[in-house]
């Protein structure tokens, strides 16, 4: 009798846990970003700025190479202060190139800050759309398969990427997006 009550209690506990199991959905934020025209525009602006900075670095590098070659060829003719001054010019230019590279393309450089500023509004929009779609569909957990989460198999009914994308693009002038493959 006592054992049957314990088994019955465990059965009810198991059923309660089973009934409260969360529904899981999956989205692909990279796929969504690729299909947002505003994001593509921001990406074009970012790439244009990167190209400008790369050209600037290449110009500095060319000037450095030219001055270094001139210094090396004239080195034997220079004496005293002239030698030190030319050597300082070359080393200052080299230091300037390294500093500029670090400031523009380093881990905490301008490119990282610009990328964050350009992408943050889109990430916020996607977050709000995912939140709305997940609440509408009763999802308790939403995984992003574009951020190194290994989804080995996924039935289409659990992939909410297109629903989130439709929510985001609803009201824009673009036509309906093609179905994700």
C-alpha positions as CSV (number, residue, x, y, z in Angstrom):
1,X,0.0,0.0,0.0
2,X,2.8,2.4,1.0
3,X,4.8,1.5,-2.1
4,X,1.8,2.1,-4.4
5,X,1.3,5.6,-2.9
6,X,5.0,6.4,-3.6
7,X,4.7,5.0,-7.2
8,X,1.5,7.0,-7.7
9,X,3.2,10.2,-6.3
10,X,6.1,9.7,-8.7
11,X,3.7,9.1,-11.6
12,X,1.9,12.4,-10.9
13,X,5.2,14.2,-10.5
14,X,6.4,12.7,-13.9
15,X,3.1,13.7,-15.6
16,X,3.3,17.2,-14.1
17,X,6.8,17.6,-15.4
18,X,5.8,16.2,-18.8
19,X,2.8,18.4,-19.1
20,X,4.9,21.5,-18.3
21,X,7.6,20.6,-20.8
22,X,8.6,23.7,-22.8
23,X,8.2,23.9,-26.5
24,X,11.5,24.6,-28.3
25,X,12.0,26.6,-31.5
26,X,15.0,27.3,-33.6
27,X,15.8,30.4,-35.7
28,X,18.8,31.3,-37.9
29,X,19.7,35.0,-37.3
30,X,22.3,35.0,-40.0
31,X,19.7,34.0,-42.6
32,X,17.4,36.7,-41.3
33,X,20.1,39.4,-41.5
34,X,21.1,38.4,-45.0
35,X,17.5,39.1,-46.1
36,X,17.0,42.5,-44.4
37,X,17.7,45.2,-47.0
38,X,18.5,47.8,-44.3
39,X,21.2,45.5,-43.0
40,X,22.7,45.1,-46.5
41,X,22.8,48.9,-46.8
42,X,24.6,49.1,-43.4
43,X,27.0,46.4,-44.5
44,X,27.8,48.4,-47.7
45,X,28.5,51.5,-45.7
46,X,30.8,49.5,-43.4
47,X,32.7,48.0,-46.3
48,X,33.1,51.4,-47.9
49,X,34.7,52.7,-44.7
50,X,36.9,49.7,-44.4
51,X,38.1,50.2,-48.0
52,X,38.9,53.8,-47.2
53,X,40.9,52.8,-44.2
54,X,42.7,50.0,-46.1
55,X,43.7,52.6,-48.8
56,X,45.0,54.9,-46.1
57,X,47.1,52.1,-44.6
58,X,48.4,51.1,-48.1
59,X,49.4,54.7,-48.8
60,X,51.2,54.9,-45.4
61,X,52.9,51.6,-46.2
62,X,54.1,52.8,-49.6
63,X,55.4,56.0,-48.1
64,X,57.2,53.9,-45.5
65,X,58.8,51.6,-48.1
66,X,59.9,54.6,-50.2
67,X,61.4,56.5,-47.2
68,X,63.1,53.3,-45.9
69,X,64.6,52.5,-49.3
70,X,65.8,56.1,-49.7
71,X,67.3,56.0,-46.2
72,X,69.1,52.7,-46.8
73,X,70.6,54.0,-50.0
74,X,71.7,57.3,-48.5
75,X,72.7,56.0,-45.1
76,X,76.4,55.9,-45.9
77,X,76.4,59.5,-47.0
78,X,74.6,60.8,-43.9
79,X,76.4,61.8,-40.8
80,X,75.5,62.7,-37.2
81,X,72.2,64.5,-36.8
82,X,71.2,64.0,-40.4
83,X,71.5,60.2,-39.9
84,X,69.5,60.3,-36.6
85,X,66.8,62.5,-38.1
86,X,66.2,60.3,-41.1
87,X,66.3,57.2,-39.0
88,X,63.8,58.7,-36.7
89,X,61.5,59.7,-39.6
90,X,61.5,56.1,-40.8
91,X,60.9,54.6,-37.4
92,X,58.2,57.2,-36.6
93,X,56.4,56.3,-39.9
94,X,56.6,52.6,-39.0
95,X,55.2,53.2,-35.6
96,X,52.4,55.4,-37.1
97,X,51.4,52.5,-39.4
98,X,51.3,50.0,-36.5
99,X,49.3,52.4,-34.4
100,X,46.9,53.2,-37.2
101,X,46.4,49.5,-37.8
102,X,45.7,48.8,-34.1
103,X,43.3,51.8,-33.8
104,X,41.4,50.9,-36.9
105,X,41.5,47.1,-37.2
106,X,42.5,46.0,-33.7
107,X,40.3,44.0,-31.3
108,X,38.8,47.2,-29.8
109,X,39.4,49.3,-32.9
110,X,37.2,51.6,-34.9
111,X,36.0,48.8,-37.2
112,X,34.7,46.8,-34.2
113,X,32.9,49.8,-32.8
114,X,31.5,50.8,-36.1
115,X,30.3,47.2,-36.8
116,X,28.7,47.1,-33.3
117,X,26.9,50.4,-33.9
118,X,25.6,49.4,-37.3
119,X,24.5,45.9,-36.3
120,X,23.0,46.6,-32.8
121,X,19.7,48.1,-34.1
122,X,19.2,45.0,-36.3
123,X,20.0,42.7,-33.5
124,X,17.5,44.5,-31.3
125,X,14.8,44.3,-34.0
126,X,15.5,40.5,-34.4
127,X,15.4,40.0,-30.6
128,X,12.0,41.7,-30.4
129,X,10.6,39.8,-33.4
130,X,11.8,36.5,-31.9
131,X,10.3,37.4,-28.6
132,X,6.9,38.2,-30.2
133,X,6.9,35.1,-32.4
134,X,7.9,32.9,-29.5
135,X,5.2,34.3,-27.3
136,X,2.6,33.9,-30.1
137,X,3.7,30.3,-30.7
138,X,4.1,29.3,-27.1
139,X,7.8,28.7,-27.3
140,X,9.6,28.3,-24.0
141,X,13.1,28.0,-25.5
142,X,14.5,29.5,-28.8
143,X,17.9,28.4,-30.1
144,X,19.9,30.3,-32.7
145,X,21.4,27.8,-35.1
146,X,23.7,30.4,-36.6
147,X,25.8,30.9,-33.4
148,X,27.7,27.7,-33.2
149,X,24.9,25.6,-31.9
150,X,24.9,22.2,-33.5
151,X,21.5,21.4,-34.7
152,X,21.9,17.9,-36.2
153,X,18.3,17.4,-37.3
154,X,15.4,19.9,-37.2
155,X,11.9,19.3,-38.4
156,X,10.6,22.3,-40.4
157,X,7.7,22.9,-37.9
158,X,10.3,23.8,-35.2
159,X,12.2,26.2,-37.4
160,X,10.7,29.7,-36.8
161,X,13.2,31.6,-38.9
162,X,10.8,32.4,-41.7
163,X,8.1,33.5,-39.2
164,X,10.5,35.9,-37.6
165,X,11.7,37.2,-41.0
166,X,8.0,37.7,-42.1
167,X,7.3,39.5,-38.8
168,X,10.3,41.8,-39.5
169,X,9.6,42.5,-43.1
170,X,5.8,42.9,-42.7
171,X,4.9,46.4,-43.7
172,X,8.0,46.9,-45.9
173,X,7.8,47.3,-49.7
174,X,9.7,44.1,-50.4
175,X,7.9,41.1,-51.8
176,X,7.5,37.9,-49.9
177,X,10.9,36.3,-49.1
178,X,11.6,33.0,-50.8
179,X,11.3,30.0,-48.5
180,X,14.4,28.9,-46.7
181,X,16.0,25.7,-48.0
